[in-house]
Amino acid sequence: MAKLVRSSLFITLHERGKSFDSQQFAKYLGNINRDVLFLIGPPAGIDTRILKASQFSLSLSPLTLNHEHALLILLEQLYRSFTILKNIPYHK
């Protein structure tokens, strides 16, 4: 696991992380040239040591989301980002 984290861009999902609109998120992802590891934290939150170990913290919303919704929103935004990057039409 430690080797995977070291070789990947380690992104934690956190309500105080960086917020993007869809175009900005697509541009951010388009500039990454290595594997990305996303971490959705447990119900009690992500330990501060893990937050400090991550290279980036992303906010999907200022609202607190349960794990299932956070995963669904992240997957949808990843899909939307790749359609933007490849100029594939997708509803707005």
C-alpha positions as CSV (number, residue, x, y, z in Angstrom):
1,M,0.0,0.0,0.0
2,A,2.8,2.5,0.9
3,K,4.4,2.0,-2.5
4,L,1.1,2.6,-4.3
5,V,0.6,5.8,-2.3
6,R,4.2,7.0,-3.1
7,S,3.9,6.4,-6.8
8,S,0.4,7.8,-7.2
9,L,-1.2,11.2,-6.7
10,F,-2.9,10.7,-3.3
11,I,-6.1,12.8,-3.1
12,T,-8.3,12.9,0.0
13,L,-11.9,13.9,-0.2
14,H,-12.6,16.5,2.5
15,E,-15.1,19.3,3.0
16,R,-12.3,21.8,3.4
17,G,-10.6,20.7,0.2
18,K,-10.3,22.6,-3.1
19,S,-13.6,23.0,-4.9
20,F,-13.8,23.0,-8.7
21,D,-16.4,23.4,-11.3
22,S,-16.6,20.7,-14.0
23,Q,-14.4,22.5,-16.5
24,Q,-11.7,23.3,-13.8
25,F,-11.8,19.7,-12.5
26,A,-11.4,18.3,-16.1
27,K,-8.4,20.6,-16.7
28,Y,-6.8,19.6,-13.3
29,L,-7.2,15.9,-14.1
30,G,-5.9,16.5,-17.7
31,N,-2.6,17.8,-16.3
32,I,-2.0,14.7,-14.1
33,N,0.4,12.2,-15.7
34,R,0.4,9.4,-13.1
35,D,-2.1,7.2,-11.3
36,V,-4.5,8.8,-8.9
37,L,-5.6,7.4,-5.6
38,F,-8.8,8.9,-4.1
39,L,-9.6,8.4,-0.5
40,I,-13.1,8.8,0.9
41,G,-12.8,8.9,4.6
42,P,-14.7,7.0,7.3
43,P,-17.8,8.5,9.1
44,A,-15.6,10.0,11.9
45,G,-13.5,11.8,9.3
46,I,-10.0,11.4,8.0
47,D,-7.1,11.3,10.5
48,T,-5.0,14.4,10.3
49,R,-1.9,12.3,9.6
50,I,-3.5,11.0,6.5
51,L,-4.6,14.4,5.4
52,K,-1.1,15.7,5.8
53,A,0.3,12.7,3.8
54,S,-2.1,13.4,0.9
55,Q,-0.8,15.6,-1.9
56,F,-4.2,17.2,-2.5
57,S,-7.5,17.5,-0.8
58,L,-10.7,17.7,-2.9
59,S,-14.1,18.9,-1.8
60,L,-17.1,17.6,-3.7
61,S,-19.4,19.8,-1.7
62,P,-19.4,21.9,1.6
63,L,-22.2,19.5,2.7
64,T,-21.4,16.3,4.5
65,L,-22.1,13.4,2.2
66,N,-22.4,9.7,3.2
67,H,-19.9,7.4,1.5
68,E,-22.2,6.0,-1.1
69,H,-23.2,9.5,-2.3
70,A,-19.6,10.8,-2.2
71,L,-18.5,7.8,-4.4
72,L,-21.4,8.3,-6.8
73,I,-20.7,12.0,-7.2
74,L,-17.0,11.4,-7.6
75,L,-17.6,8.8,-10.3
76,E,-20.0,11.1,-12.1
77,Q,-17.6,14.0,-12.0
78,L,-14.7,11.8,-13.3
79,Y,-16.9,10.6,-16.1
80,R,-18.0,14.2,-16.9
81,S,-14.3,15.3,-16.8
82,F,-13.2,12.7,-19.3
83,T,-16.0,13.6,-21.6
84,I,-14.9,17.2,-21.4
85,L,-11.3,16.3,-22.1
86,K,-12.3,14.2,-25.1
87,N,-14.9,16.7,-26.4
88,I,-17.6,14.1,-26.1
89,P,-21.1,15.7,-25.8
90,Y,-22.6,15.3,-22.3
91,H,-25.6,16.9,-20.8
92,K,-25.1,20.1,-18.7
